[in-house]
Amino acid sequence: MASALTDRTSRSMNTYTYTSRPRALPCHRRRYRDSLMQPDEEPMRYGNIMYDRRVIRGNTYALQTGLLPGQPDPLQLQKQQEAKRRALARKRTQEQLRPRTPEPVEGRRHVDVQTELYLEEIADRVTEVDMECQTDAFLDRPPTPLFIPAKTGKDVATQILEGELFDFDLEVKPMLEVLVGKIIEQSLLEVMEEEELANLQTSQYAYEEMRNAELAEVQRLEEQERRHREEKDRRKQQQWEIVHKHSETAQKIAARSFAQHYLADLLPSVFGSLRDSGYFYDPIERDIEIGFLPWLMNEVEKTMEYSMVGRTVLDMLIREVVEKRLDMYERKEDKHQSVNPDDERGGSGAMRDSPVSYHFQDLSMSQTQRPLPYDEELAQERKFMDEKELLGQDEEEN
Amino acid sequence: MAHAQISTYLPPNINPTQAAIAYGCRALPKLNEELNSEDLLTRQKALMALCDLMHDPEYVYEAIRIGFLESLKASLKDSNNMVRIKTTEVLYNMATHNIGRDGFLEHDVILALSFLLNDPHPLCRKNLHKAYKHLAQLPSGARGIISNGLIPLLVWKLHREEEEIQELILDTLAPCLQEDATEALSSRVVPFLKQKLLSTNGNIRSKAARALISVSIPLEGKIQVWQHDVIPILVHLLKDDEAEVQANAAGALMYATVTTKGKYAALDAEAIKPLLELLLTPTSKVRLNATKALTMLAEAPEGRKILQAHVPIFRILEEQSTEAVKRAAQIAIKVIEWKP
């Protein structure tokens, strides 16, 4: 173990090199009792590059040249080191002077023995093994195996008895509370949901019942209303018809009685008027009336006409005769002056008087006209007179 | 490089099938991204995590706001069974909340879901129908289902599905039919329901009767119910063992006998006697519906004659029961004792 003090820089100022051999860390623990044989080693001087004063750290534009006030100069440093060495030597000597176990007696030997339960192998030397490794040139680096640290040969067993670490019942309580609480909460939620649904269902059910009942009631009432209304309408109709018929019948009866009354004397009057207008006729009578009487009338008319004509002729004749007589008389009056005006007029009047008057006239005329020469005229007159008499008699007979 | 895991064993409370849920407000956006990733495992894990989160209504609201429904709709069309099942489960969980339902209606999820009606996996369809069922509880949801034209499909499916799913479909149909029954009536729902009334499963019978109640609310429904001779079956069901079936059968009768023809059909099927027996059961719904049905029958003169002898029972009912039953009993007595 060479000290790893830095090379003195006195050799060359051009390059500064620092090397430090790898070494196992010394263990400063006092493992064993200090033995007289082994000298104390000097403390190792080691250099850690991180804490080396000469490595410049930090800003390089304000270098500390010279000594820092907190640090001792190199001279002081050497003095300190020598002091330390002397102290060490002194301690060594003092240790040698310390009382130790006495020398072994004759025939005995002092041996150091371990008295613990388990023997321990004591070795100062740390086992060092040099190992080398070299990757195979032709093989790829295999993957690093899982690092399982090797057993170093220490078997340790431990037994934790009941109640040593913790009290289970106490510790588990909060956990259990949480677990059970969560479970119950979740299940309560589900149960509540189902219960809510079930409640909704029952209330819906009850509502539906009510609704159905009410609806049925409404429909029934509607139906009833409809039927009653129809019934009422029908009855009203019937009643109206009855009344109508009643009134009609009454009217008919009234009309009938009135008509009867009115027509009561119709029949006789009808018959009367019919009879009057000649609808009821005795056929013989009718026949006589239709056939005979017109003929009779015609004949009577004829006869009358004849007599009229005869009378007219007679009147003419008379007139002529009278005029002639008048002339004659006037001639005569021129001789006699006798007038016969009176009977002329009377002869042409009433028929009944006429034959008598004609008779008188005749007599008068014949009396007065005897002496006349016109006897033919008188004979004609007489003929006519006879005819007229006949006519007149016929008339009288009639 | 160091991993966050300390040991090769996972801590015991992590579900390996779930994606890790990020903390706080990052949870949902991160899940949204994972949902749209290409890796199947990531998507599945994200869906599993979502299923748990969707039970909380705040998360549902947040999810809808972020636009989760679009990603969910896309993953409905996925080819993997698990993804579809989990997606439908997520949607079902969302549908149990009102916000979820509103979101469905806004984002048109109903249509997207309807593509899965023919899915081969039964669990998928079951979740789908559960989602529909919850959606139908809301009146606007029911209207949404109707306006998407799903009623004829559902009615048709009623026949072909398994029993559990049939129950769900019946549950869905009942509120939808209450909203608007015209489409269903034209797709022959009454004969189907009539068949279901005769099934062996008590639940199905009761739900079918419940659906019949909804069908026979409008006049057209009443006429069809009478035409298809459902009334004798309903009378027969009045003698069933289960209270629920009895109650719903009495309810259906109550609506079907509003028309005169229905009344006489019920009287012909001797409905009065079973209904009188039902008046004394402990379930209040049964009593209520039976009382109402008897009230309907008492409108007819023959019914009134028979029921006049039983007025005392109604008086008992009037005294002891709940408000609705009391009122119903009073009305019944009034009707029975009415003279024209």
Interface residues (C-beta under 8 A of the other chain):
Chain A: L189 E190 E193 L197 Q204 Y205 E209 M210 N212 A213 L215 A216 E217 Q219 R220 E222 E223 Q224 R227 E231
Chain B: H55 T96 Q137 I213 I217 G251 M254 Y255 V258 T259 T260 S284 K285 L288 N289 K292 T295 M296 E299 A324 A328 I331 P340
